[in-house]
Amino acid sequence: MKCIKFFFPLVLAAFALAPLCAEEPKLESIFNGTDLSGWDVPKDNIWFTVKDGVLMVKNGPKKKGQTLWSSKQYSDFVIEFDFRMGKGTVDSGIYVRNSREQIQIGISGSLKRDMTASPYISGKGYPVEAKRIKELLKPSGWNTMRIEAKGKDYTVWLAGEKVMNYTSASAIAKGKLGIQLHGSRVMAIDFRNIKAAELK
């Protein structure tokens, strides 16, 4: 009986942990580090270039804004990537399924301060602000961000720490992912190791 008592809790623990392990999505690269395959490249592209595994994003001479959209559409998903702030006033972000909702990276044009990892919702502005960004963000180094969109819920991690959760009433069910380059300013930002997975 002693052996049974010892073994039974281990079996229960194994069953309890199994669902947690199964839920972790398998991230796959959506940026190959050599070209823009898998992305809808803008006509006469001068904004998005690739070198040494890095996607370099910067304004042209006319300071025109632009978006690099994924060719694939996503419903529930997680995306993870590294980013590094470049020269100028960085105002970028990841569009979530459409151009009306995004997760901000850099300085907000309206608030004039860093709102990295906060959601920007067209018509509402920034309904919530991500926490501990000043402590976690490396202004001149590489940063890792993870964004999860599940239904209408958006969750963001920076440097492995959960910093934001928001439920958007206006979220749409399916759409492309976009890397934003804000116009009317001089700016540059780099991305690498862009991976994503659809959530079941």
Residue, then its C-alpha position, 0 to 999 in steps of 0.5 A: m500500500k505504501c507504493i500505491k500511496f507514493f505513486f498515485p499523487l505522481v500520476l495525478a501531478a502528471f495529468a495536471l501538468a500535461p494540459l499546460c505543456a500542450e497549450e504552448p504554441k509552436l512558433e514558426s518563423i515568418f521572416n526568413g532573414t534574407d528577403l521579404s518572402g511571405w509579406d506583401v511588399p509595398k509598390d516602389n518599396i524603399w522603407f523595408t530592407v533586409k540585411d544580415g538577418v535584420l528587417m530594417v525599417k526607415n522613412g524615405p526622403k519624403k517622410k512618408g509612412q508605410t505598412l508591411w503586411s503579412s501575406k497570411q491572415y490570422s485569427d487567434f495567434v501569438i507573435e514574438f520578435d526582437f526589435r531595436m530602436g533606431k535613429g529619430t523619433v521611433d513611432s512604430g507598432i504591430y497592427v493586429r488583424n487590421s490597421r485600426e488596432q495595434i500594439q505600439i512600439g516607441i513614442s506616441g505621436s499624440l501623447k509625445r511619450d513612449m507607449t511601447a507595448s500599449p494598445y492603440i485603438s482607432g477612435k479610443g487612443y490608448p485605453v490602457e498603458a503597459k506597466r514597467i516599460k521604463e524598467l524593461l525597455k532597452p533604448s539602444g539594444w535588442n528587446t523581445m516582445r510577445i503579443e497574443a491575440k485571443g478573440k478580443d483579448y490582447t496580451v503583451w510580454l516584454a523581456g519575458e514579463k507580462v506588461m499589458n492585457y486589454t479586451s477590445a470590443s472592436a477587435i475583428a476575428k481575422g486579418k493580417l499582421g502589419i509592421q507600421l512605419h509612421g509618417s511625418r517624422v524621421m525614424a528607423i527601427d529594426f526587427r529580427n527573429i519574427k515568429a508566429a503561431e495560430l492558436k487552436 
